[in-house]
Amino acid sequence: MKKSERLLQLLVLLRGRRRAVTAKELAERMEVSERTIYRDIQSLIATGVNIDGEAGVGYCLRPGSEIAPLMFNAKELEALVLGIRLLKGWADDDLIAAANTAQDKIKAVLPPHMQQDHERKTTKYLVPDYKRQHYLKFSESLREAIDTKRVAAIRYLDEKGSASERDIESLGLMFWGSAWTVVAWCQLRDGYRLFRLDRIAELKLLDRNFSTNDEKSFANWVSQYEDNVTVGFWD
């Protein structure tokens, strides 16, 4: 990695942290030595970047500090576009619209020569829209239920087609590679349950709210079943 790219990556990492981050953490994230981090911190300070901190304690950008617009290398850009393609193949219309806007913003920060280069390129990834709407029934309503903590009344069909009616407290959505499920607290069973979106026959948001706590939340469910998964926004 060129030094200019490394310095920009270091700035991005510092910008994304609210607390001081140690040189060891930065070195592990960037896969360089701590000595390289110390040198790069001094290089940034010498160019006028306002960085507070010291060796052994940690570093952070001083409040109000600005950094240059982000620049993406070829692999980063490929990863971002692949993510958007996956979303277009497996997300609801509302998220697809947001992804298209995000892609426009990404293209807008590219220098002219990179824009021209990528306009001529073809992709090596295709993510077909295979029955997307079928597998994403009520996705937007469920995301609203999660954000507003509203109870949802659903009519649910099991694998045999037998129907049941439940009032659920939607906590989070999980994608398993072929189907989406909502992780919810089922009021009928008084416990966590997973419901496949494509098996929800009917859904209505009720004028009742629910609350979460340490024993009833998306993070709590994930911690019980998925050791290598976290629910942090950037994870």
RODO-2510 file (C-alpha; in nm, 4 decimals, decimal comma):
residues 235
     n   res          X          Y          Z
     1     m     0,0000     0,0000     0,0000
     2     k     0,1321     0,3443    -0,0911
     3     k     0,1977     0,5848     0,1953
     4     s    -0,0656     0,8283     0,0664
     5     e    -0,3279     0,5512     0,0709
     6     r    -0,2155     0,4437     0,4167
     7     l    -0,2420     0,7971     0,5544
     8     l    -0,5915     0,8342     0,4133
     9     q    -0,6951     0,4999     0,5640
    10     l    -0,5524     0,6094     0,8987
    11     l    -0,7521     0,9325     0,8813
    12     v    -1,0698     0,7418     0,8020
    13     l    -1,0159     0,5097     1,0997
    14     l    -0,9549     0,8032     1,3344
    15     r    -1,2560     0,9886     1,1986
    16     g    -1,4791     0,6885     1,2681
    17     r    -1,3888     0,6655     1,6389
    18     r    -1,5362     0,8703     1,9227
    19     r    -1,2698     0,7612     2,1693
    20     a    -0,8928     0,7509     2,1535
    21     v    -0,7623     0,4460     1,9694
    22     t    -0,4214     0,2981     2,0452
    23     a    -0,1423     0,2521     1,7947
    24     k    -0,1703    -0,1239     1,8546
    25     e    -0,5375    -0,1256     1,7499
    26     l    -0,4618     0,0856     1,4432
    27     a    -0,1659    -0,1357     1,3483
    28     e    -0,3778    -0,4524     1,3721
    29     r    -0,6556    -0,2996     1,1640
    30     m    -0,4185    -0,1737     0,8944
    31     e    -0,1850    -0,4753     0,9106
    32     v     0,1277    -0,2674     0,9651
    33     s     0,3696    -0,2269     1,2554
    34     e     0,3070     0,0065     1,5495
    35     r     0,6235     0,1923     1,4500
    36     t     0,4653     0,2644     1,1098
    37     i     0,1564     0,4024     1,2851
    38     y     0,3686     0,6326     1,5012
    39     r     0,5500     0,7642     1,1924
    40     d     0,2264     0,8129     1,0025
    41     i     0,0673     0,9997     1,2943
    42     q     0,3629     1,2392     1,2954
    43     s     0,3335     1,2815     0,9173
    44     l    -0,0325     1,3761     0,9490
    45     i     0,0393     1,6198     1,2313
    46     a     0,3164     1,7767     1,0228
    47     t     0,0678     1,8428     0,7408
    48     g    -0,1647     2,0269     0,9792
    49     v    -0,4103     1,7534     1,0805
    50     n    -0,5251     1,8170     1,4383
    51     i    -0,4615     1,4901     1,6225
    52     d    -0,4669     1,4641     2,0014
    53     g    -0,3000     1,1869     2,1987
    54     e     0,0323     1,0212     2,2631
    55     a     0,2082     0,6869     2,2372
    56     g     0,0760     0,4333     2,4880
    57     v    -0,2462     0,6269     2,5439
    58     g    -0,4127     0,6557     2,2047
    59     y    -0,4997     0,9027     1,9323
    60     c    -0,8119     1,0810     1,8134
    61     l    -0,8995     1,3619     1,5769
    62     r    -0,9621     1,6907     1,7531
    63     p    -1,3333     1,7930     1,7387
    64     g    -1,4034     2,0041     1,4319
    65     s    -1,1196     1,8562     1,2286
    66     e    -1,2051     1,7925     0,8654
    67     i    -1,0530     1,5441     0,6260
    68     a    -1,0378     1,5395     0,2505
    69     p    -1,3148     1,3673     0,0527
    70     l    -1,2860     0,9883     0,0539
    71     m    -1,1026     0,8126    -0,2234
    72     f    -1,1503     0,4463    -0,3099
    73     n    -0,8975     0,2110    -0,4608
    74     a    -1,0027    -0,0482    -0,7189
    75     k    -1,0720    -0,3317    -0,4741
    76     e    -1,2648    -0,1081    -0,2344
    77     l    -1,4783     0,0185    -0,5194
    78     e    -1,5394    -0,3367    -0,6419
    79     a    -1,6454    -0,4429    -0,2912
    80     l    -1,8862    -0,1509    -0,2591
    81     v    -2,0480    -0,2134    -0,5970
    82     l    -2,0791    -0,5872    -0,5268
    83     g    -2,2521    -0,5026    -0,1992
    84     i    -2,4965    -0,2800    -0,3841
    85     r    -2,5609    -0,5537    -0,6441
    86     l    -2,6315    -0,8055    -0,3673
    87     l    -2,8700    -0,5612    -0,2060
    88     k    -3,0504    -0,5019    -0,5349
    89     g    -3,1008    -0,8759    -0,5689
    90     w    -3,2095    -0,9454    -0,2111
    91     a    -3,3523    -0,6287    -0,0525
    92     d    -3,6814    -0,4435    -0,0694
    93     d    -3,7574    -0,1501    -0,2990
    94     d    -3,6993     0,1127    -0,0322
    95     l    -3,3456    -0,0091     0,0395
    96     i    -3,2737    -0,0474    -0,3314
    97     a    -3,3663     0,3186    -0,3855
    98     a    -3,1279     0,4144    -0,1032
    99     a    -2,8545     0,1972    -0,2576
   100     n    -2,8959     0,3699    -0,5942
   101     t    -2,8572     0,7085    -0,4238
   102     a    -2,5495     0,5848    -0,2380
   103     q    -2,3994     0,4596    -0,5649
   104     d    -2,4544     0,8012    -0,7234
   105     k    -2,2703     0,9614    -0,4318
   106     i    -1,9823     0,7152    -0,4644
   107     k    -1,9514     0,7908    -0,8365
   108     a    -1,9611     1,1633    -0,7632
   109     v    -1,6457     1,1543    -0,5472
   110     l    -1,4394     0,9651    -0,8042
   111     p    -1,1923     1,1708    -1,0056
   112     p    -1,2783     1,2042    -1,3768
   113     h    -1,0217     0,9489    -1,4941
   114     m    -1,1607     0,6814    -1,2588
   115     q    -1,5171     0,7613    -1,3651
   116     q    -1,4201     0,7154    -1,7300
   117     d    -1,2264     0,3936    -1,6585
   118     h    -1,5193     0,2346    -1,4778
   119     e    -1,7754     0,3450    -1,7344
   120     r    -1,5875     0,1271    -1,9841
   121     k    -1,5548    -0,1723    -1,7503
   122     t    -1,7868    -0,4702    -1,7226
   123     t    -1,8602    -0,6493    -1,3971
   124     k    -1,7664    -1,0059    -1,3090
   125     y    -2,0576    -1,0293    -1,0634
   126     l    -2,4259    -1,0771    -1,1380
   127     v    -2,6929    -1,1138    -0,8681
   128     p    -3,0216    -1,2066    -1,0405
   129     d    -3,3474    -1,0820    -0,8929
   130     y    -3,4886    -1,4317    -0,8307
   131     k    -3,8376    -1,3984    -0,6805
   132     r    -3,7099    -1,1104    -0,4691
   133     q    -4,0556    -0,9769    -0,3920
   134     h    -4,1730    -1,3217    -0,2813
   135     y    -3,8919    -1,3634    -0,0302
   136     l    -3,9231    -1,0043     0,0958
   137     k    -4,2925    -0,9820     0,1731
   138     f    -4,3626    -0,7182     0,4398
   139     s    -3,9928    -0,6302     0,4699
   140     e    -4,0558    -0,2553     0,4763
   141     s    -4,3352    -0,2918     0,7336
   142     l    -4,1146    -0,5083     0,9534
   143     r    -3,8302    -0,2584     0,9387
   144     e    -4,0783     0,0091     1,0457
   145     a    -4,1930    -0,2162     1,3303
   146     i    -3,8311    -0,2605     1,4428
   147     d    -3,7535     0,1122     1,4262
   148     t    -4,0731     0,2262     1,6017
   149     k    -4,1037    -0,0759     1,8360
   150     r    -4,4605    -0,1443     1,7272
   151     v    -4,6229    -0,4821     1,7803
   152     a    -4,7168    -0,6599     1,4563
   153     a    -5,0050    -0,9017     1,4161
   154     i    -4,9214    -1,1723     1,1632
   155     r    -5,0861    -1,4750     1,0075
   156     y    -4,8063    -1,7267     0,9615
   157     l    -4,7864    -2,0463     0,7585
   158     d    -4,5531    -2,3252     0,8707
   159     e    -4,3707    -2,5618     0,6344
   160     k    -4,6866    -2,7750     0,6047
   161     g    -4,9063    -2,4758     0,5251
   162     s    -5,0835    -2,4741     0,8612
   163     a    -5,1751    -2,1217     0,9700
   164     s    -5,1397    -1,9565     1,3103
   165     e    -5,1933    -1,6023     1,4292
   166     r    -4,9301    -1,4292     1,6400
   167     d    -4,8590    -1,0887     1,7883
   168     i    -4,4849    -1,0371     1,7561
   169     e    -4,2275    -0,7837     1,8731
   170     s    -3,9889    -0,7514     1,5769
   171     l    -3,6250    -0,7180     1,6858
   172     g    -3,4107    -0,7668     1,3745
   173     l    -3,3876    -0,9195     1,0285
   174     m    -3,1486    -1,1949     0,9242
   175     f    -3,0557    -1,3143     0,5755
   176     w    -2,9613    -1,6805     0,5401
   177     g    -2,8519    -1,6832     0,1757
   178     s    -3,1864    -1,8036     0,0415
   179     a    -3,4455    -1,6517     0,2736
   180     w    -3,5012    -1,3611     0,5106
   181     t    -3,6301    -1,4156     0,8622
   182     v    -3,7459    -1,1742     1,1293
   183     v    -3,6126    -1,2398     1,4783
   184     a    -3,9013    -1,1574     1,7100
   185     w    -4,0385    -1,2019     2,0580
   186     c    -4,3571    -1,4033     2,0182
   187     q    -4,6189    -1,2920     2,2680
   188     l    -4,8083    -1,6199     2,2266
   189     r    -4,5047    -1,8342     2,3157
   190     d    -4,3439    -1,5728     2,5432
   191     g    -4,0042    -1,6263     2,3835
   192     y    -3,7845    -1,5725     2,0802
   193     r    -3,9065    -1,7078     1,7501
   194     l    -3,7892    -1,6781     1,3879
   195     f    -4,0432    -1,6217     1,1122
   196     r    -3,9612    -1,6524     0,7435
   197     l    -4,0873    -1,3494     0,5544
   198     d    -4,2077    -1,5593     0,2609
   199     r    -4,4349    -1,7558     0,4959
   200     i    -4,6071    -1,4509     0,6419
   201     a    -4,9510    -1,4454     0,4786
   202     e    -5,0797    -1,1281     0,6438
   203     l    -4,9261    -0,8528     0,8571
   204     k    -5,0692    -0,5503     1,0336
   205     l    -4,8877    -0,3014     1,2556
   206     l    -5,0831    -0,2457     1,5762
   207     d    -5,1181     0,0680     1,7859
   208     r    -4,9206    -0,0986     2,0639
   209     n    -4,5562    -0,0529     2,1420
   210     f    -4,3069    -0,2816     2,3072
   211     s    -3,9806    -0,2265     2,4890
   212     t    -3,6495    -0,4093     2,4807
   213     n    -3,4020    -0,4847     2,7572
   214     d    -3,0863    -0,6852     2,8212
   215     e    -3,2859    -1,0094     2,8225
   216     k    -3,5061    -0,9287     2,5240
   217     s    -3,3273    -0,7710     2,2291
   218     f    -3,1700    -0,8529     1,8943
   219     a    -2,8238    -0,8371     2,0516
   220     n    -2,9286    -1,0799     2,3249
   221     w    -3,0667    -1,3302     2,0721
   222     v    -2,7544    -1,3077     1,8564
   223     s    -2,5250    -1,3569     2,1586
   224     q    -2,6985    -1,6882     2,2377
   225     y    -2,6703    -1,8451     1,8936
   226     e    -2,4057    -1,6709     1,6826
   227     d    -2,0701    -1,6360     1,8613
   228     n    -1,8952    -1,4748     1,5646
   229     v    -2,1662    -1,2186     1,4828
   230     t    -2,2195    -0,8778     1,6415
   231     v    -2,4951    -0,6235     1,5935
   232     g    -2,2797    -0,3088     1,5893
   233     f    -2,3781    -0,0780     1,3041
   234     w    -2,0332    -0,0961     1,1375
   235     d    -1,9622    -0,4640     1,2135
***
